Amino acid sequence: MIPTPADIARAYALTRQTTIRTPLIEVPAFAEASGAARVFVKAESLQKAGSFKIRGATWRLAQLSEIERKQGVIAFSSGNFAQGLAAAGRAAGVPVTIVMPEDAPEVKRRATEGFGARVVLSHHGDRPREEVASALARQLAGEQGLTLLHPFDDPAVVAGQAGVAVEALEQMAEVCTAPDLVAAPTGGGGLIAGIALAVRGACPGADIWTVEPEGFDGMGRSLTAAAVGRVAPGARSICDALQATAPGASPFAAAQSAGVKGCAVDDASVSRAMIAAFEQAKLVLEPSGAASIAALLAGQLPAKGKTVLLVASGGNIAFETFVALTRAAPEDGRAR
């Protein structure tokens, strides 16, 4: 269930050939606001398809048999894995079907279809949208002979996402530094699991933090309880890509083995972080992509005097939504 260092190395050797080496941006204003010695932001919002997801999707597709490749794959996603898998599938010649919740952002649905994927909408009502979409994807996989891919609970996906950290550590080494603290947004856990494994192997003493929306902090709660648990129903968040009801078993095992710690951020902190990222790092981030920046600027990470690596995981957001969310953000707590 936990990828090995060799798995991560093989995944990165392949995925680096088809993905972008995204910028690593040092942001002095974030260091000043948090008391950190230095703060670096890994801009995965500038990755192909707008997020880190294409890394794991590319590596997972590479594991398919020829028959599976011809028949096609199916997955459920609110948008970022959908776009990443669709883009990776188009590049690899693999037909992709995505089950997407009906209330997923339209900009993400259109982009997924733009990469050539077939999108099927799921209707969840008051039920957890991820669970309804997952069940429909499983049903369609059986009926149509498609290979079901999980967006995060898959060791191959975890190994592929680890490339974010492998690449960031390479970039930090180029400026003769290394992180004391690493934080990344977390939904089901594929990203933080891959990052944790890569960072723990290279920087044994670094603190590693998972950052989730309040009410959807399943990974943090599970790590505290030392067992996978579900979040209570009824929560709401502007972080549409981080609304998993529970972490995946494989990501949880990896995060637990690496000693990851957890924190949660509220919507106001996320909106302020989106503004700060725009003003100070010149990055347009969706709410989910700004979660780790929100945790730093809200004082939820023990960053004082440390070299900090934050992952800005995605930038798939409509202009109108970005304007509305940032216009509504409280003024206090912003980095200047």
RAVENLIN-V6478 format. One line per field, one symbol per residue. burial: b if it has 16 or more other C-alpha atoms within 10 Angstrom, else e. A space follows every 10 residues. Layout:
BEGIN
burial: ???
END
This chain:
BEGIN
burial: ebbeeebbbe bbeebbeebe bbbbbbebbb bbbbbbbbbb bbbbbbbbbb bbbbbbbbbb bbeeeeebbe ebbbbbbbbb bbbbbbbbbe eeebbbbbbb bbebbeebbe bbbebbbbbb bbeeeeebbb ebbbebbbeb beeeebbbbb bbbbbbbbbb bbbbbbbbbe bbeeeeebbb bbbbbbbbbb bbbbbbbbbb eeeeebbbbb bbbbbbbbbb bbbeeeebbe beeeeebbbb bbbbbbbbbb bbbbbbebeb bbbbbbbbbb bbbbbbbeee bebbbbbbbb bbbbbbbbeb bbbbebbbbb bbbbbbbeee ebeebbeebe eebbbe
END
